[in-house]
């Protein structure tokens, strides 16, 4: 992780804690944290706090090779793996990660140059990827429960 001071031109660098696990995707949240995935199937996702300059790593699971990561308006984090057929969801209130299995790894979807927002994709694209809307039901259900819409 690096930070450039535009006034002085000085660059400050911080090493990633996991040796051999270089950063892949980086995404900020509203609190000034930067979330990132690792190359090399490190099995971790990390959060860098830009105020304290500290990194917290989360053990996701052996073989998890992070590929894409985003945060939403509630600072929940969503990450996909290159080879593992799962979307990982992080809840900042509980500080816990939840796996949402999907039918194919992100690698297959990304090979077609399609983002991993499967529920928003048209039926023809889903069919070409070998996916259906039902593959995304666990994610939609989790969001319904979290927003108390499952009781409506």
C-alpha positions as a Markdown table, in Angstrom:
| # | Residue | x | y | z |
|---|---|---|---|---|
| 1 | Unk | 0.0 | 0.0 | 0.0 |
| 2 | Unk | 1.4 | 3.4 | -0.9 |
| 3 | Unk | 0.3 | 7.0 | -0.2 |
| 4 | Unk | 1.4 | 10.0 | -2.2 |
| 5 | Unk | 1.6 | 13.4 | -0.6 |
| 6 | Unk | 0.7 | 15.7 | -3.6 |
| 7 | Unk | 2.3 | 18.8 | -1.9 |
| 8 | Unk | 5.7 | 17.2 | -1.2 |
| 9 | Unk | 5.8 | 14.4 | -3.7 |
| 10 | Unk | 6.8 | 12.1 | -0.9 |
| 11 | Unk | 5.5 | 8.5 | -1.2 |
| 12 | Unk | 5.0 | 6.5 | 2.0 |
| 13 | Unk | 4.8 | 2.7 | 1.6 |
| 14 | Unk | 3.4 | -0.1 | 3.9 |
| 15 | Unk | 4.1 | -3.8 | 3.3 |
| 16 | Unk | 1.3 | -6.3 | 3.1 |
| 17 | Unk | 1.4 | -8.6 | 6.1 |
| 18 | Unk | 1.2 | -11.9 | 4.1 |
| 19 | Unk | 4.5 | -12.8 | 2.4 |
| 20 | Unk | 4.1 | -13.8 | -1.2 |
| 21 | Unk | 0.5 | -12.5 | -1.3 |
| 22 | Unk | 0.5 | -9.4 | -3.4 |
| 23 | Unk | -2.5 | -7.1 | -3.5 |
| 24 | Unk | -4.9 | -7.6 | -6.4 |
| 25 | Unk | -8.1 | -5.6 | -6.1 |
| 26 | Unk | -8.5 | -2.5 | -3.8 |
| 27 | Unk | -11.7 | -0.7 | -2.9 |
| 28 | Unk | -12.3 | 2.0 | -0.3 |
| 29 | Unk | -15.2 | 2.2 | 2.2 |
| 30 | Unk | -16.8 | 5.4 | 3.6 |
| 31 | Unk | -14.7 | 5.3 | 6.7 |
| 32 | Unk | -11.3 | 5.7 | 4.9 |
| 33 | Unk | -10.4 | 2.0 | 5.0 |
| 34 | Unk | -9.1 | 0.3 | 1.9 |
| 35 | Unk | -10.1 | -3.3 | 1.4 |
| 36 | Unk | -8.0 | -5.6 | -0.8 |
| 37 | Unk | -7.7 | -9.1 | -2.0 |
| 38 | Unk | -4.5 | -11.1 | -2.4 |
| 39 | Unk | -3.0 | -12.9 | -5.4 |
| 40 | Unk | -1.6 | -16.4 | -5.0 |
| 41 | Unk | -4.5 | -18.2 | -3.2 |
| 42 | Unk | -3.5 | -16.6 | 0.1 |
| 43 | Unk | -6.9 | -17.3 | 1.5 |
| 44 | Unk | -7.2 | -13.8 | 3.0 |
| 45 | Unk | -8.8 | -10.5 | 2.5 |
| 46 | Unk | -7.4 | -7.4 | 4.2 |
| 47 | Unk | -8.5 | -4.0 | 5.5 |
| 48 | Unk | -6.0 | -1.1 | 5.6 |
| 49 | Unk | -7.0 | 1.7 | 8.0 |
| 50 | Unk | -5.7 | 4.9 | 6.4 |
| 51 | Unk | -5.9 | 6.8 | 9.7 |
| 52 | Unk | -3.9 | 4.3 | 11.9 |
| 53 | Unk | -1.9 | 2.8 | 9.0 |
| 54 | Unk | -2.7 | -0.7 | 10.4 |
| 55 | Unk | -3.8 | -3.7 | 8.4 |
| 56 | Unk | -6.2 | -6.3 | 9.6 |
| 57 | Unk | -6.3 | -9.6 | 7.7 |
| 58 | Unk | -9.3 | -11.9 | 7.6 |
| 59 | Unk | -8.8 | -15.6 | 7.0 |
| 60 | Unk | -11.3 | -16.5 | 4.3 |
| 61 | Unk | -10.2 | -20.1 | 3.6 |
| 62 | Unk | -7.5 | -22.1 | 2.0 |
| 63 | Unk | -7.4 | -21.7 | -1.8 |
| 64 | Unk | -9.4 | -18.5 | -1.8 |
| 65 | Unk | -7.6 | -16.3 | -4.4 |
| 66 | Unk | -9.3 | -12.9 | -4.3 |
| 67 | Unk | -10.1 | -11.4 | -7.6 |
| 68 | Unk | -12.6 | -8.6 | -7.2 |
| 69 | Unk | -13.8 | -6.6 | -4.2 |
| 70 | Unk | -16.3 | -3.8 | -3.7 |
| 71 | Unk | -18.1 | -2.1 | -0.8 |
| 72 | Unk | -21.7 | -0.9 | -0.7 |
| 73 | Unk | -23.4 | 2.1 | 0.9 |
| 74 | Unk | -23.6 | 0.2 | 4.2 |
| 75 | Unk | -19.9 | -0.5 | 4.1 |
| 76 | Unk | -20.5 | -4.2 | 3.6 |
| 77 | Unk | -17.7 | -5.8 | 1.6 |
| 78 | Unk | -18.3 | -8.2 | -1.3 |
| 79 | Unk | -15.4 | -10.2 | -2.8 |
| 80 | Unk | -15.1 | -13.0 | -5.4 |
| 81 | Unk | -12.4 | -15.6 | -5.9 |
| 82 | Unk | -10.7 | -16.4 | -9.1 |
| 83 | Unk | -11.1 | -20.2 | -8.7 |
| 84 | Unk | -13.6 | -20.8 | -5.9 |
| 85 | Unk | -17.3 | -20.7 | -6.7 |
| 86 | Unk | -18.3 | -18.3 | -4.0 |
| 87 | Unk | -19.1 | -14.6 | -3.2 |
| 88 | Unk | -17.9 | -13.6 | 0.2 |
| 89 | Unk | -19.9 | -11.0 | 2.1 |
| 90 | Unk | -18.6 | -9.0 | 5.1 |
| 91 | Unk | -20.9 | -7.5 | 7.7 |
| 92 | Unk | -19.2 | -4.6 | 9.5 |
| 93 | Unk | -21.6 | -4.8 | 12.4 |
| 94 | Unk | -20.7 | -8.4 | 13.3 |
| 95 | Unk | -17.2 | -8.3 | 11.8 |
| 96 | Unk | -18.0 | -11.6 | 10.1 |
| 97 | Unk | -17.6 | -13.0 | 6.6 |
| 98 | Unk | -20.4 | -15.1 | 5.1 |
| 99 | Unk | -19.9 | -17.3 | 2.0 |
| 100 | Unk | -22.6 | -17.2 | -0.7 |
| 101 | Unk | -22.0 | -20.2 | -3.1 |
| 102 | Unk | -22.4 | -19.7 | -6.8 |
| 103 | Unk | -22.4 | -22.3 | -9.5 |
| 104 | Unk | -19.1 | -21.2 | -11.2 |
| 105 | Unk | -15.9 | -19.4 | -10.1 |
| 106 | Unk | -15.6 | -15.7 | -10.9 |
| 107 | Unk | -12.8 | -16.7 | -13.4 |
| 108 | Unk | -15.4 | -18.2 | -15.7 |
| 109 | Unk | -17.7 | -15.2 | -15.6 |
| 110 | Unk | -14.8 | -12.7 | -15.9 |
| 111 | Unk | -13.4 | -14.6 | -18.8 |
| 112 | Unk | -16.5 | -13.4 | -20.7 |
| 113 | Unk | -15.7 | -9.9 | -19.5 |
| 114 | Unk | -18.9 | -9.7 | -17.4 |
| 115 | Unk | -18.9 | -8.3 | -13.9 |
| 116 | Unk | -20.0 | -10.5 | -11.0 |
| 117 | Unk | -23.3 | -8.7 | -10.5 |
| 118 | Unk | -25.1 | -11.7 | -11.8 |
| 119 | Unk | -28.6 | -10.8 | -10.7 |
| 120 | Unk | -28.5 | -7.6 | -12.9 |
| 121 | Unk | -27.3 | -9.5 | -16.0 |
| 122 | Unk | -29.7 | -10.1 | -18.9 |
| 123 | Unk | -31.0 | -13.7 | -19.3 |
| 124 | Unk | -29.0 | -14.3 | -22.5 |
| 125 | Unk | -25.7 | -13.4 | -20.8 |
| 126 | Unk | -26.6 | -15.6 | -17.8 |
| 127 | Unk | -27.4 | -18.5 | -20.1 |
| 128 | Unk | -24.1 | -18.1 | -22.0 |
| 129 | Unk | -22.3 | -18.2 | -18.7 |
| 130 | Unk | -24.2 | -21.3 | -17.6 |
| 131 | Unk | -25.9 | -19.4 | -14.7 |
| 132 | Unk | -29.4 | -18.7 | -13.7 |
| 133 | Unk | -31.0 | -16.1 | -11.5 |
| 134 | Unk | -31.4 | -18.8 | -8.9 |
| 135 | Unk | -27.6 | -19.0 | -8.5 |
| 136 | Unk | -27.8 | -15.6 | -6.9 |
| 137 | Unk | -30.8 | -16.4 | -4.6 |
| 138 | Unk | -28.6 | -16.8 | -1.5 |
| 139 | Unk | -27.2 | -13.3 | -1.9 |
| 140 | Unk | -30.6 | -11.8 | -2.5 |
| 141 | Unk | -32.0 | -13.7 | 0.5 |
| 142 | Unk | -29.2 | -12.4 | 2.8 |
| 143 | Unk | -29.9 | -8.9 | 1.7 |
| 144 | Unk | -33.6 | -9.3 | 2.3 |
| 145 | Unk | -33.0 | -10.6 | 5.8 |
| 146 | Unk | -30.5 | -7.8 | 6.6 |
| 147 | Unk | -32.9 | -5.1 | 5.4 |
| 148 | Unk | -35.9 | -6.8 | 7.3 |
| 149 | Unk | -37.7 | -7.2 | 4.0 |
| 150 | Unk | -38.1 | -11.0 | 4.4 |
| 151 | Unk | -41.1 | -10.4 | 6.7 |
| 152 | Unk | -43.0 | -8.3 | 4.3 |
